[in-house]
């Protein structure tokens, strides 16, 4: 019943629907006139046969004959009457069995269904909504972002111009509003003045149009856009975008920086005030095969090992657990402490040379960005690309299919130190990962994933490191939305701060057993403006101090349930 008033308003106000209803009314009027005319002729002919019937009987006979029911209780006995019956029957077949259903469906039922569909899809959000995020496109990045927004209790609204697509999104549970992204009225209806952020991830031309349109309505709301081409960066900024990113390029650079020869040292993946979060692979370093207790990293360098990544799984390491070649350590410390770690533990591994190159499978935007990262560090590389459009006439490009063993041998897979798989198709990435792992069991394989659900598959296929395009973009945006509160640094791994409440005050970290109870690690304590990066586990916590913790979202949620009182 809640859809009935909008349905009636739509049928009354829409010009096309009003015209259709008028035509339908004219048709019914014509049908009534025909039935009345035939009823009059019925009485005249029955009078010739010497029989008399009431007017109700006349209408009854006409309708039964025109509708082809023909009960046979009233019939003519003369040829003229039978001929008239045939005319009535033929007219009924044409008007009641053919024209009437078509006219009713075309001019009433179809508009009614359309009105019902439009009434189900909202066209605006309540005026009371504030601090929400506006999305102009649903793609892998925004799908991932929506999950994170729901985790942090942010409201969002997705703008969709196509009615059927908007209805499909609505049925899937998305908070969608029907509207044209290029229309200023759309942004007034989604309360852009009260929004915390607008995320625009369409193509470059549409992004420019949307940003310019939003600035007509609101000058202050932050706008985040994704640029596909480098020459679009300035144009999008001129159009009003606050932050312009090239997520494909960022992904390629990140893949390139994680290859052996570059990532033998610490790779900074996040900053939280003075605190730096970094990754350091254990492969081909003195850490491989040792335990954290044996290496005494905290005593020697001052850094804290807050966790390890192994085949896509983040875990908190036990001091006596051996460090394997597949592990990537997650470190927390200052710039000086990380530099000291590099000096002591990252001077090993193969030096860049002619034969120890990196093999890049795919020469698109991501592959070329990975190559740029390698060039910056003077790492040799070869790019395998089968499309002539992406080939460059240099010795660094190999034309061919990466699934062909001859092409891989020509590109030097036997001598390569690492393989970076960068295609835009996850199924192909899984295929190539399995193939390369079979050809070179000892090689480092780094792969791109376009959706989060593929990450675990790529790790099972043999990839040492996997980076998700969707997560990279969503994490970048969520960090803008919650600056200095939450830092998302990897697949679901967050650095966050929480004030010490009465439930923790007066007790030490060792007594609270935060790591054991929740899976979070305390990496620093901020007290009266001073940041202690190596907190004493036996010192009592003071109420009002800030704990800086790291953990997966589930661990973060568990911490709040255990130690923060419900308001």
N, C-alpha and C positions, 0 to 999 in steps of 0.2 A: 504493500500500500504506500510505502514511502516514495516510490517512484511514480505514483499516479499524477500528482500535481505537475512535476516536470514534463511528463508525457503529454498532458493536456496542453500545457503552455507551448511545447514544441509544435504540436499539431496545429495550434491556433496561430502562432507567430511566424512559422516558416512559410515563405511565399510559395515555394513549390508544393508543399503539402496542402496549403489552402487551395491552390489551383486544382490539385488532384481531387480533393474532397468535393469541390464544386462540380467537377466533371462527373464524379460518382453520383452526386445528388441529381444531376441532370439525367443520368442514365436510369436511375431508379424512377424518376418522374416519367420518363418515356415508357418504362416497363409497366407502370401503373396505368398509364393511358392506353397501352396496348391491351392489357387485361380487361380494362373497363370496356373498350371498344368491342372486343370479342364476346364479352358477356352480353352486351346489347344485341349483337347479331345472333347470339344463341337464343335469346328470347323471341326474336323476330322469326327465326326458322322454326322453332318449336311451335309458334303460333300457327304457321302454315300447316304443321302436322296435326294441329288440333290439341296440343298439350300446353299446359300452363305450369310454370315453376316460379318459385320465389327468387328475389335478387341474390340472396345468399347462395342458393343452389346454382345460379348462373356463374357466380365467381368461383364456386367450388368446382364446377365442371371445367371451366377454363383453366384453372391452375392444375388440376389433375391431368388434363390432356397436355398442356404445355410442359409440364415436368415429366412427361412420359410414364406417369404412374398408371393412368387409365384403368380405374377400377372396373369399368364396364357396367356400372349400375344405371347409368344414363346414356343412351345412344340414340342417334338419328336413324330413321327408317327410310328416308328418301335419299336419292343420289346427291341432291344438292346439299343435304345435311352432312353426308359422308365426305363430300368434297371439302366442305367448310372445316370438318374435323381434321382432314389432312393438312389444310393450310395452318390451322392452329397448332397442330403437332410439329410441323416443320418450323414455324416461327419459334415455338418453345425450345426446340433443339438448338437453334441458332442463338437465341437470346439468353435462355436460362442454363443451358448446358455448356455453352462455349464462351459467349461474351461475358455473362455474369461472373463466373469464377475468375476469369482473367482480370476483369475490371476491378473486382473486389480485392484480389491479391495485389495488383499493380498500384491501385490508387488508395487503398486503405491498409491492408495487412502488412505489406512491405514497409510503408512509412511508419506504421505502428511499431514494428520490430526495430527499425532504425532509431526511432525516438526512444524506445526502451533501452537499446544499447547505449545511446548517448547519455541517457539519464543515469546509467550505471557507472559511467566514467566521470570522475569529478572534473570540473573546469576551474576550480579555485580551491584555496585552502583557507581555513579560518583566520580571521584577523588577529587572533590571540597567539598564533604560532610565531615564535621568535627563536633566533639562534640556530635555524635549520640550514641544511645544505641543499642547494639547487643543482640538479644534474640535467644536462641537455642531451645526453646520449647514453645508451646502455651498451657497453662493450666489456671486454675482460677486465679492464682497469676499474670501471665504475661498478661492475658486479662484485669485485673484491672489496672495493671501497664501501659498498653498501653493508657488507658483512661487518666491517670494522666499525662503521657508524652505529650499527645496531648494538655491537658489543659495548660501545661507550655511551649508549643511550642518546645519540644524536638523532633528531628527526631529519628526514630528507624528503625531497619531492623530485620526481622524474618527469620531465616535459616530453611529450610525444605528440607529433602532429597527426599521425595516421590513426583513425578511429579504431580500426580492427586491431592494429598493433597495440594501441593503448589498452584496449579491452583485454587482449591476451596478457599483457603485463599485469593488469589489475587482477585477473584471475590467478596469476602466479604469486600474488601476494605483494607486489611492488606498490609503493605509494606513488601513483602516477596521476598526472594532470593532463587533460587534453588541451593542446594549444600549439600555436605556431611559434617555434623558437625565434623567428625573425620579426615577431609582432610585439611592440612595446607593451600592449595590453596584457599579454601573457605574463609578463614579469610583474605587472601590478597585481594580477590575480594570485601569483605565488608569493606575494609579500617580499619582493627582493630587498626592500628597504630594511627589513628585519632579519635578513639572512646573514649567517656567519660566513658563508663562502658560496661561490658559484663555480662549478667544475664544468668546463667546456672541452669535450674530447671528440668533436666531429672532425671533418676534414678542414684544411687550412682556410679555404674560402668561407666556409660556413662559420668557422670559429671567429673570423674577422667580423662577419656580419652580426653574429650573436653578441660579441663583446661591444661592438659599436652601438647595438640596440640597447643593451643593458645600461650603457652610460647615458642614454637619453632619459632613463627612468631614475637611475641612482648613480651618483658619482663616487660613493664611498665604499660600496661592497667590494671585497677582494674577489678577483676573477683569476682562476687557474686555467690555463689552456695548454694543449699539447700541439706542438708544431711538427708536422711531418717533414718539411723541407727547411733547410737552414735559412734560406732567403726570406722565410715567413716570420722569423723571429722579430725583426724590427717592425714589420707591418702589424703584427698582433699587439705589440707594445703600443704603437701609435693608436690602435683601435681602442685601447683602454684596458688591456689585460695587465693584471698586477704581477702575475708570475707566469712565465712562458718556459715550458720544458720540452726537450726532445727525448721522450722516454725510450725510443728505439736506440738513439745514439747513446744515452746513458746506460742502457742494457749492454750494448756492444763494448763500451769502455769498461764496464764492470767485469764482463767476461774476460777481456784481454788482461786486465790487471791481476786476475787470479791464476794466471799461468805460471808454471815453474820458471824461475829466472827473474820474474817480477815479484811474485808473491812469496819468495823465500823469506822475505822480511814481513813485518807487520803491515797489514792493510787496514787503514782507518776507515771504519764503516759508520761511525756516528760520533757526535760530540754532545755532551750534556754539561753545560757550563765549562768548568776547567777539565772535566773528566772526558777522556777519550776511550772509545770502544773500538777494538781492532780485532782482526782475524789473522791467524798465523798458521799455515799448514805445517804439519809434522813431517810430511814426506821429505826424505833426504836431508834431515837435520839431525843434530845430536840428540834431539828429544825422542826420536823413533826407537821404540823398544824399551825405553826407560819409564819410570813412574814419576809422578809429580813429587812424591816424597824424596826420591833420589835427586831430582834436579834442583829442588829448593828454590824455585823461581821467585817466590815472594821475598825470601831472605836476601837473594843475590841481586834482584833488580827492583824490588818494591811493587811489581805488578801483581794483579790478582787474576788467576784463571777462574773465570766465572762459569765456564761450561765448555763443552766440546760439541762440534757437529760431526756426526759420522753417518754418511749415506743419507743425509737429509733429516736425521733425528738429533734433536738437541737434548743433551743429558748433562747432569752435574757429575763431574768425574770423582771417583774415589781416589784418595792419595796413593793407594797401593795398586791401582789398576794400571796396566801397561798402556803406553801411548802407541797407537798403531799408525801405519802410513796413511790410512784412510781418514784420520782425524784432522779436524781443523780446530785449533784452540781459539776460544773467545776470551780476549784479554781486556782488562780495564786498568787504566793508569794515566799518568801524565805523559806529556810529550817526551820529557827527559827519561822517564822509566821505559817507555817503548823504544826509545833510541838505544838505551843500554841493552835491552833484550836483543835488538837487532845485531849489536856489536858482538854479543856473546854467543848467540845461537843461530844466526842467519847468514853466516859467511861461508856456508857450504852449498853444495849443489853444483850442477853443471853451469859453466860460464857460457854466455852467448857465443856461438861460433857458427861457422858456415854450415855444418851438418846438423847441429842441434837446433833446428828451427821449430816453429809452431805451425801446425796444419789447421787451416780454417776451412770448414766445409760450409759453403754458402757465401756468395759475394754481394749480398744485398746490403741494406742500410746497417743492419746489426753486424754483419761480417766486416764491412769496411770500417766501422767504428772500432771494432776489436783490433783490426790491423793498425789503426792510428795509435791506439794505446801501446801496441807492441813497438811501433816505430819510435815513439817517445822514449822508450827504454832501450832502443837499439837492439831489439830482438828480431832475428830473421824469421820470416814467415812465408807460407805459400797458401794461396786461396784457390780452392777448387770450386768452379762455377760452370754450370751447363748452359746458362742463358747467355746468348751473344750480347744482349743489351747491357749486362753488368760487367762484361769483360773489358779489361784494359790491356793495352799492348805492352806489357812488361813481363819480365821473367818470373815475377811473383805470382802471376795468374796461370792456372792450369785449366784448360777447357776440357770438360768431360763430366760424366755422371759420378758422383761420390760413391754410389753403390757398385761401381765397376772396379774390380781389384786392380786392373791394369792402370786405371786413372790414379788410384791411391798410391800404387808403387811409383808411378811417374812423379807424383807430388812428394814422394819421400816419406811415406808413413813408417818405413822401417827405421829411419834415423830420427824422426820427430820426437821432441820431448813432451809435447802436449797436442791434443786435438780439441778444437773449439767447434761445436756443432751449432749452427746459427739459423737453420731454415725456419720458415714461418709455419711449418706443418709439424705438429707434435708427433704424429704417426711416423713421419719420415725421420724425425729426431730419434725416436726409440729404435727404429730399424738401423740407423747408422751407428748408434751407440753400441748395440749388440754386435754389429759387424766389426767395428773398430776394436772392441774388447776381445773378440776372438782372434783378430789379426795380431794385436799387441796387448797381451795381458798385463804388461808392466807400464803402459803409457798412462799419462794423466788425461782424463776425458772430462771436459767441461761442456755442458749443454744448456741450451736455451729451452725454456718451457713457456708456452703461451698461456696456459691455464694452470691453476694450482693443482687440479686433479691429476696432472701428468707428472708432477714432481716425483712422487713415490715410484711411479713406473720407470722413470729414467734412472733413478738410483738402483732399482732392481735390475735394470738392463746393464748396469755397469758404470754409470757416470759417477765420477768422484765428486763433482760439484754441479749443482743445477741452480740456475737463476730464473725466476719467473718474471715475465714481462708484466703480468697483472699485479703481482705483489710489489714489484719495484715502483710502479706508478701509484698504487694505492698507499703504500707506506710513505712515499714522498708527500702526498697530499695530506695524509692524516697528521704528519709531523708539522705541517703548516697550520693545521686546525688547532692543535694542542701544543704550542711551543712551550718548552721548559716544563711541561707536565708529563708528557709521554714521548719517548723516542722509539719509534719502531725501526729496528735495524736489520731484520731478516725475516724469514718466513714465520710470522707469528711471535717473534722474539722482541720483547719490549723492555726498555729502561724507563722506570717511572719513579716518582717521588711520593712519599706519604709522611704525614706528620706523626710524631710519636704521641699516641694518646695515653690515657691513664692505664689502659690494659698492658702497655709495654713499659711505661715509665718506672724507673727504679730497679729494673732488671737488666741483665746483660744479654748480649746476643747469644752467648753460649747457653744461658738459662732458657731463653725463649725458643731455641731450636727452630728458627724460622725456616732454614733450608730443609730440615727433615720433615717439618709439618706441612710446608706449602710448595716446595720446589723452587722458591725464589732465593736469590743470593743477595745479601747486602754488600754493595761494592763501595759505598761511601756514606758518611754522615755529615750533614751540614748543621753546624751549631753556631748561632749568633753571627752568621755571615762567614764563618770559616768552614772550609771544606776539608774534611779528614778523609783522605783516599785510602788510608790503611787503618781502619778502626780496630781498636783493641776489643777482642771478643769478650773480655771479662770486665770491661768498664760499664757501669750502669748507664742506661739511657735516661736523658732528661726530657720531661714533657715539653713539647714545642719544638724539639729538634726535628730535622727532616732526614728520613732514611731514603737513600737512593738505591733502588733494587733493580735486579734484572731477572727476567723469567718469561716463560710463555704466557699467553693470555689466560690459560686455565690456572696457572700458578698465581698470576696476579689476582684473579678472582678468588682463589683459595686464601690468599693472604688477607684480603679484605674481610672474608667470612670469619677467619680465625681471630684477627687482631683488631679490627675496627668495629666499634659498637654501632649497631643499627640505629639510625636516627628516627 
